[in-house]
Amino acid sequence: MRNLVWIGIVLIVLGVGGLAIGHFSYTEDEKVLKAGPLEVTAEKEHHFPIPTAAGVVVVIAGVALVLAGRRSA
């Protein structure tokens, strides 16, 4: 059951990363005006917070998978 250990490690890394970063954002080009051949765009930035509880739950699930994978091996 080495797969459980690897999945657990990935979850731990993702959870710690989510706790360390706290949010992620991306930029999107949005059309503001289109009149014939003229087109005006604006950049709009979107922010998504990562809840602390979600990061903790993912880390705990990762640790549980690592322990379960080690016991069955």
C-alpha positions in Angstrom: 0.0 0.0 0.0 2.8 2.4 -0.9 0.2 4.4 -2.9 -1.5 5.5 0.3 1.8 6.8 1.6 2.4 8.8 -1.5 -1.1 10.2 -1.6 -0.7 11.1 2.1 2.6 12.9 1.4 1.0 14.9 -1.4 -1.9 15.8 0.9 0.4 17.0 3.6 2.4 19.1 1.2 -0.8 20.7 -0.2 -2.2 21.3 3.2 1.0 22.9 4.5 1.2 25.0 1.3 -2.4 26.1 1.8 -1.7 27.1 5.3 1.4 29.0 4.4 0.0 30.8 1.4 -3.5 31.6 2.7 -5.0 32.6 -0.7 -4.4 32.4 -4.4 -5.3 34.8 -7.1 -5.4 35.1 -10.9 -5.8 37.8 -13.5 -8.4 37.7 -16.2 -8.9 40.0 -19.2 -12.4 41.3 -19.4 -14.0 43.0 -22.4 -15.2 46.4 -21.3 -16.2 48.0 -24.6 -16.6 46.6 -28.1 -17.6 49.1 -30.8 -16.9 47.9 -34.4 -13.2 47.3 -34.7 -12.4 49.0 -31.4 -12.2 46.7 -28.4 -11.3 47.9 -24.9 -10.2 45.3 -22.3 -9.4 45.6 -18.6 -7.5 43.3 -16.3 -9.6 42.0 -13.4 -7.9 40.2 -10.5 -9.7 37.5 -8.6 -8.8 36.4 -5.1 -9.7 33.1 -3.5 -9.0 32.6 0.2 -8.0 29.2 1.5 -9.7 28.5 4.8 -7.3 27.6 7.6 -9.6 24.8 8.7 -9.4 23.2 5.2 -5.6 23.3 5.4 -5.6 21.6 8.8 -8.1 18.9 7.7 -6.0 18.1 4.6 -2.8 17.8 6.7 -4.6 15.5 9.2 -6.0 13.4 6.3 -2.5 13.1 4.8 -1.0 12.0 8.1 -3.8 9.4 8.5 -3.1 8.0 5.0 0.7 7.9 5.7 0.1 6.0 8.9 -2.5 3.6 7.3 -0.1 2.9 4.4 2.8 2.1 6.8 0.7 -0.2 8.9 -0.5 -2.3 6.0 3.0 -2.6 4.4 
